[in-house]
Amino acid sequence: MEKIKIGSVGIGRLGYEHACNIATKVPGAQLAALCATKEEKLKRVAAELGVPDTYTDFEEMCRNPDLDAICIVSPSALHTKHIALALQHGKHVFCDKPLGTTVEQCKEAEKAVEAHPDKIFMLGFMRRYDISYRKAKEKIDRGDIGRIILVRSYTQEPIATIESALEFAPHSGGQFLDMCVHDIDTCRWFINSEPQNMWGIGGCFEFEQYRQWNDGDNVCCMLQFEDETMAFFFAGRAAAHGCNVETEIIGTRGTLRIGSVGTDSLLEVLNEHGVCRECYPDFMSRWHDAYIAEMIEFVQCIRENRKPEVSVYDGTAVSEIAYRCKESFETGKMLAAKSEQNSLR
C-alpha cells in the first residue's frame, strides 16, 4: 500500500510536534498538507518539513482528494467542528484531546463518528502509548498486583511555561479538563470501571489570575469508582523543578510506580549543591516517544482497517468526569460522578 497521506491542522507547540513526527518518524505516513491561520509561520514550517500543500481554510484542506486522513491539533473549541468536517469529506481522523470543551460538543462528536463507521477515529490520549504505562497496564491485566486499591496520579507543569498556560487558560475549559483528562483516562484504563463519587478541591497558590476563570492553578480530586477502587489525582501549574508526571497503582498483591521523579535521563549531577537529577523541561519532552507511538498506531489502524483502543466514547466519558470535578471544586461539595440529567439519558 502507498503511504497514508495526512493533512494536519494547527502548528502550535503540540501541532508542530505532531507535524514533525508525521513527516519524519511515522513509517508509512506522509505529511501531505498543513493548515494554520498564521500564513507566515505556515509557509516556514511547510518549507522546513517539505509539505507540498498549505491551507488557511480547514474545510478546503479536507476537500483535497489526495488526503487519506486528518490530524486535528487546532484550538480545543474547534475540535468537534473539525472532526465532523473531516469525516464528512471522507477522511480518517486523529484528534488531540479534549474531544470538545463541553459535554454537548462531545455528544456531537459521537454522532459524527457514528455516522461514518467505515472511517477510523482516534483520540490522542498518548499516555496509553507510553512504554511505562503500557507495561503497567500489562501487569495489572495479568493480575501481578492483585486487585487495585488506589491509583494516585500527579501532573505538574513547569512554572517556566506559565505565560503560555495563562494565555490559553480562558479557553481551556479549566484545569480539570485541560490537565486532568490524562489522569482521568489512565485511571479508567487501569481500573476498568467508572467513577461513582468525587470531591474536587484546589486554589490559587501562585497565580491569582485563575480566580477570574473560576479555576485554580493547583487542583486535585478524590474519586471512588463503582467497584470501590479509590483514585486521587493532582494537577499543578507552578512546579519549580520542571515537568513532572508520576503515577502509582497500589494493589492487594503489589504496587507499581511510574516516574516517581520525572527525569530526562539516568544522569546524576554531583557538585557543590549536592546530588541531583535533571527533570523534563516540558510535557513535549516527557511524551515525545508516546506521541510518535500513538500516531504509528493511528496509521496502522487505517492500513489494517481496525478500530483503535481509544474511542470517541472515552473522550466523552473523560470530559463528563472532568466537568463534574470542576463542579465539585466550584461548589465545595462531594458529587456523584453522573449528574441527574446525565443519569436520565
N, C-alpha and C positions, 0 to 999 in steps of 0.2 A: 504494500500500500504506500502511496505517496505520503509526504509529510502532512500532518494536520496543520492547516493554515489558521492562525489565530489572530484576531484583532483585539487590541486591549485599550480600554478607556481609563484615563487617569494616570498622571505621571508625577504625583506627589511622592512622598518617601516610599510608601509601600507599592504604589503603582509603578514607580521606576524599578523597584526590586523585582516585581513580577515580570516586567518587560525585559529586563536583563536576563532573568532566568529562562524565560521562554526562548529568547534569541540565542542563548549560548549554552544552556545547561540541561535542557529537556530533550532527550532523544526522540526523534520522530515528530518534532514540532517546529514550526516556522512562525516567527513573529512577522506577519504579513501586513499589518496595519496598526496605526496608533491614532488615538483620538484624545484631544485635550482642548481646553478653551484658550490657553495661552499659546498663541501661534509661534512666537519666537522660541520658546522653550521646546515646543513640539517639534519644530524643524531641527533643533540642535540634537535632541535625543534620537530622533529618527535617523539623522545622519550618523550619529555615533554607533547605533545598533544595526544600521543597514536596512532600515524598514522602507519598503517601496512606496506605500500609500499612507497619507496622513489626512486626518479629518478634524474639523472643529464641530461638526454636527454628528451626534451619535447615531441617529437613525440612518443617515447617509452611509455611514460605515457599515451598518447592519445590512444595507441593501447590496453591498458588494457580493456578487455571486461566487467569487473565488474563495471567500472565507468559510471555513467549516465551523468555527467556534468563536465565542466572545469571552474575554476575561474582563470582569467588571470590578474596577477599583476606583470608582467615582465617589463623590460625597455620599454619605450613608443615606441621606434623604432621597437620593435618586435611584437607589438600588432596585426597588420594586418596579419602577417605571422602566428602567433599563433591562431588567430581566424579561419583562413582558415583551418589549420591543424586539429584543434579540431572538426570543423564541418564536415570535410571530413571523420573523424573517427566516425561519428555518435553521437557526444556529444552535449548537450545543452551548451551554452556559456554565462558566465558573464565576462565582460571585464571592467577593470577600465579605466577611462579617461586618455589620449585622445584616440580617435578611431585610430588615426595614427598621425605621425609627419609631414605629408604633405597632401594636399587635394587629391593628386593622390592615396596615400595609403588609404584614407578614401573611395574613389570610389571603390578601390579593395575590401575593407571590405564589402561594399554594395553588390557587385556581389557575394561574398562568402555567405553572409546571404541569398540573393535572391535565390541562388542555393539549399538551404536547408530550404524550407518553413515549414517543419514539425518540425524543431528544434527551441527552444526558444533562442533568443539572447537578452541580456540586457546590457546596458552601465551604468557605475557607476556614474551617476550624483546624488550624495547622498543628495544634498540639497532638492531635491523634496520629500525626505522621512524624513526630519527633521520635528518634530511636529509643530514648529513655522511657518515654510514656508508652510506647508500643511494647517494650519489654515488660513494663509493669502490668499492662493490660493482659499480656500472655500469662504471667504468673498468677494474676487474680483469677482469670478464667480457668486455669489449671488447678486451682484450689490450693496453691502453695502457702497462702497466708490465712486459710480458712475463710470464715465469714467476715466481711468488712464490718468494723465497728464505727470507725470515724475516718473521714477524709479531710485533711487540712491543706489549704491551698493559699499561697501568698503570691501576689503580683505587685511588684514595685517598679515604678518608672523613675529614672534619674531626675533630680532637680535641674540638671543641666539642660533638659529639654522642655522645661516648664513653659517657655514662651509659646512654642507651637501648640502645647496642650491647652493653654489659656485661649489661644486664638480659635481652637476647634471646639472648646467647651460649650458655647451657646447652642451649637448644632449637633452635639454628640449624643443627646438623649440621657446624659448623666453618667456618673461613674459606673453604676451597676450595669448599664447597657454597653458603655464604651469599653470598660476594662474587665468587668467581671464575667462577661459571656464565656470566655475561655475556661475560667474556673468552673462555672456552672456546667458547661458542656462536658468537661472531663469528669466532674462528679457524677453526672448522669451516666456517662460512658462506663466508668469504673463500677458504679453501684448497680447499674441496670435496673433502676427504679426511678420514680418521680417524687419530688418534694411534696410533703404534706403541710408542714408548718414552717414559718420562717420569722426571724426577727432581725431587721436591718438597723444598724446604728452607724454613727460616724460624726464628723465635724470638719471645721476649717481650722487646721492647726498651724498652717503656714501661709496660705493664700486665701484671704478673706473674700476675694472676688467670687469664689464659688457660691457664696451665700445668695448672690443675686440670681443665681440659676437654680435655687432650691437644691443645692448639691453640696458635697463635701470634697476636700482634697484627699482625705483618707476615710475610707468606709469599710465596714465589714458586715457579715451576716452569718447567723447560726441557722442551720436548717435541719429538720428531721424528715427523713424520707418515709414513704408509705410502708417500707419493710422495717422501719425503726432505725435504720442506719443514720448516723449523725454526720454532719459536714459543717465545716467552718471555712469561710474564705475572707481574705483581706486584700484590699486594693489601695495603693498609696501613690501619690504623685510627687513626693518630695524626698526620695531616697538619696542621701548624700553620696553613697558608695557606688551608684550605677544601677543598671538594670538587674533586678533580682527576682527570679521566679522559682519557687520551691513548692513541692507537693509531698505530703506524707500520707500513706494509706495504712492505717492500723487495723490489723485483723485479729481473729481469735487464735491464730497459729503463727503469727509473724507480722512484721512491719516492713513496708517499702518506703524509701525516701529518695526523692528526685531533686537533685540540685540544692542540697541543704545550704550551700554557699554558691551563688552563681559565679562561675569563673570561666574565662575565655580560653584557658589552657591549664596545664598541670604545673606551670611555672610558679615558683615561690621566690619572692624577693626578700633577701636578708640584708638589712642595712642599719644605720643608726636609729631608725624609727622602729625597729623590731622586725618581725617576720610577717609578710602579707602576701595575699594572692590578688591578682587584678580581676575585677569584675567585668562583665559585658558592659560596654559603654551605652548600648541602647537595645531595644527589642529587635531591631533588624539583625544585629549580630547574633543574638541568642537564638533566633528562629530561622536563620538563613538556610540551613540544611532542610528544615521542615517545610519551608516554602517551596523549595525545589521538589521535595518528595511528594507534596500534595499535587503539584502541577504535573509531575510524571504520572501520578495515579489518574488524574483527570484525562490526560491524553490516552492512557491505556484503556480506560473505560470506553472512550469513543471508539478506539480500534477494536475492542472486544465486544462492543455493544452490550455492556453490563452497567448496572446502576452502582454508583459509589456507596460506601458505607454511610457517609454523611448525607442526609436528605434535607429537603426543604422543610419537613416537619420538625427536624431537630432545630432549625433556625427559629421556627415559631415557638417551640417549647421553651427554648432558652430565653427568648425575648419576653415571653409571658412571665417567666420566673424573675427575670431582671427587673421588670416593671413592678412586680409585687414586692421585691426587695426595696425598690425605691419608695414605694408607697409606705412600707413599714418604717423606713428611715424617716420619711416626712411626718408620719403620724406618731411615731414612737410606740407603736403597738405591734405585738406579735400577730401575724396574719396567717390564714390558711393560704396554701400555695395558689389555689384557684379562687378567683373572685366568684361571688354568687352568680354573676352574669355569665361567666365562662362555664360554670358548672351546669347551667341550664341549657347550654347549647347541645 
